[in-house]
Amino acid sequence: MHATRKKIQLICGIIIVLIGAVIYVLFRPTTLLIFHVFRALGIMGIINKLRAMASGIHLPDFAIHCLPNALWVISYIILMDYLWKEKSDTTKLRWAVIVPVLGCVSEYLQLIHVVPGTFDIWDFICYCAPFIIYYIHLEFKNR
Amino acid sequence: MKNKVAIIIGAIIIGIFIALGILTVCIDPEDKSSTNEDTENVEEKDKDKDKDDDDEGYNITMPSDKDPYVELNELIGLDSVKSEVKTLANFVKVQQQRKKQGLKTPSLSYHLVFTGSPGTGKTTVARIIARIYKDLGILKKGQTVETDRSGLVAAYVGQTAIKTNKIIDKAIGGVLFIDEAYALVPEEDSQDYGQEAISTLLKRMEDDRDSLVVIIAGYQNEMKRFIDSNPGLQSRFNRYISFPDYSSDELYQILCMYLNKNEYKMTKDAADYARERLNYAVAHKDKNFGNARFVRNVFEKTIQKQANRVAKIKNATATDLTLIKIEDLKAAF
């Protein structure tokens, strides 16, 4: 039972990261670096077909610009929780905090124009919120 | 040991997430807030805002709800063009029916070359064709992205391909209309970045052959030189539609159309004068004669002159406000 739950956790982590990637590929502008990689790989034709197929789907702004980041952080935390399942909560938290912190740092660097991009408070929240929720979850679990 | 493996896997996962972060960085100087447009949801755009003017050398015209065949028929003059477009549409229709029946169909090229002088309706017909293609199921969206050399070629090495790809991305599912396409290959400068734009365009025409139609337009001789300059262009652009100059009668009809649409009327004197001046303009036209664009300019100048005249009238009546007199036109030609 426990092993099945863990497997589901792993699959969820992978599916969530894929959902975030699909949003990027189908709905974000093709000026992103990833599309230049697709072009170099010669698969931009397929990507464009998929994008044309998805053109009838209307996602809200938040879902296009912020949700993928949140999904990736959630996925990362799920995977870290899976990987360190036998370890203490402190170890889990130490590992789980890495990507949210990197995300927050990149947003801050965008704010001070050190890296390309536009600072968005919602992106910042999307990086922090999953970790905070995870922390609260571990705290409650131990009570 | 188990711990070490877990650390390695953890590090790999972190690496993957960092790579995702890097790959999703925008490498073109485009604001995050403007990315809604790039999701290319055509229907999302305001239908009343027919044209999306852009500072970067292109316009996007969204397909209107009007029947494209009706609109084609309503165009003044252009009989040969109408006939060509209808033939093309019928041919495509029949080939699609043949395909459904399991019969052999020749591989079709939907790319077109429009040749003709400025103001002969090339852009208008390109927009109509985009909608006809959409109607026939060849294109999903039917938008027209109108550009020229300035929208495709950048000033620095390596930037042209990015710029060209960006515009092509916007045209996916519709028509990319390149006006004065011959300017991509200047007669004298062989080191020009226009070649980079052409190479990018040809590659994308191949990669996106099911979702992109390209229409190139320009003067007949220049377009011939342009297409002959590159075998890739020769093989892809083999369907030509020639746009003849408008006759003076047709130009007069266009002027009347502008006036009627905007609720103006000419006096008989003014109408006679307009005919006479249009006859003269057509008889003495040069290569750069603007055809319908010339008439549009005349119309705009005329109504400005009329406004100056009417502004002096106290309590102007509806007739005063709508009537175009010979003096208004005289100042415009």
Interface residues (C-beta under 8 A of the other chain):
Chain A: V17 G20 A21 Y24 F27 R28 P29 T30 T31 L32 L33 I34 H36 V37 R39 G42 M44 G45 N48 K49 R51 A52 M53 S55 G56 I57 H58 L59 D61 I64 H65 P68 W72 Y76 L79 M80 L83 W84 W95 I98 V99 L102 G103 S106 V115 P116 G117 T118 D120
Chain B: A6 I9 G10 I13 I14 F17 I18 L20 G21 I22 L23 T24 V25 C26 I27 D28 P29 E30 D31 K32 S33 T35 N36 D38 T39 E40 N41 V42 E43 E44 K140 K141 N165 K166 D169 I172 G173 D207 D208 R209 D210 S211 L212
